[in-house]
C-alpha cells in the first residue's frame, strides 16, 4: 500500500474566507503524522473534511490507495475535539454502548479498557474522571472497530504532564502494533517525541511536509551571515548550497541547513564584492523551526 490518506487541493471556504486552502498531503502506512499548526490554523476543519463531517468546498481525499473513502468507517477510527461521553456511566458502560451503536462486538470492551489503561476504573463514573482518563476513553472508542488508521484531533490539549506522558506512551504502543496515526496538535515539543513526519499548516495553507529525520537535520544548526548585501549573498549561497532553507530575516542571511565548508561560501562572497561582517550559529531546535515556518505561511 502506497498511502493511507491522500488529499488533493482540499479547500473549505466559510463566508468568503478560506479556512483550509488547497491542502495536498500524503500519509503513508506506519506513519505517526504530526499535523502542526497554531490554534485557528485550520487543523480541525481539515480533519472534519477528511472524516466526512464537513463537506469540502473543493478538492478531494482518498484512503488506502483509493480502495476506501470517508464512509469506510471500520478502517478509520477518530477522536475529534472532546469525546462524547455519558458522564453518569462507567468507562465500560460507555464503551459497550458505543459498541452497540457502531455494530461492534461488546466483548472487545474489556480488552480495549486494558489497552488504554482504564481496566481498573470499575464502576467509577466518567464524571469523576480526570481529563487524561477521558481522553484515554475517547481513544478506546476510536479503536472499537480495530481500525487501520487513527485520526486524533488535539488529544493532549489541556492535559497535565502526567496525562501527556500517558497518551504519548499509548500512541507509541498503538503504532508499534501496526496503527497508522494522524495527530493534530499545537504542542510542538510533544509531537517531536513521537511523530515520524510532519505537515505544517498556517492560515489554512500547508507550508511544508517534512520527515522527522529531515527536521532533525534542518533544526540541528542555523547559521546567520551578516553582510552588506543580503539578497546578493543569498544568490551566491543558493549556487553553493541549493536554494532550499535559505531566508533573509531582519536583513541577515539565515541558512537552516548544515554548511559543509563555511570558508568556501564566505570566500565566494568576498570575490563578488560582498562584505561579511559577522557569522553566528545556533541550535534553534525543532520548535523554532516550526514557528519560523508558520510565520512564513502567514506572509
Secondary structure, 3 states (H helix, E strand, C coil): CCCCEEEEEEEEEECCEEEEEEEEEEECCCCEEEEECCCCCCHHHHHHHHCCCCCCCEEEEEEHHHCECCCCHHHEEEECCCCCCCCCCEHHHHHHHHHHHHCCCHHHHHHHHHHCCCCCCCCCEHHHCCHHHHHHHHHHHHCCCCCCEEEEECCCCCCCHHHHHHHHHHHHHHHHCCCEEEEEECCHHHHHHHCCEEEEEECCEEEEEEEHHHHHHHHHCEEEEEECCHHHHHHHHHHHHCCCCEEEECCEEEECCCCCCHHHHHHHHHHCCCCEEEEEEECCHHHHHHHHHHHHHHC
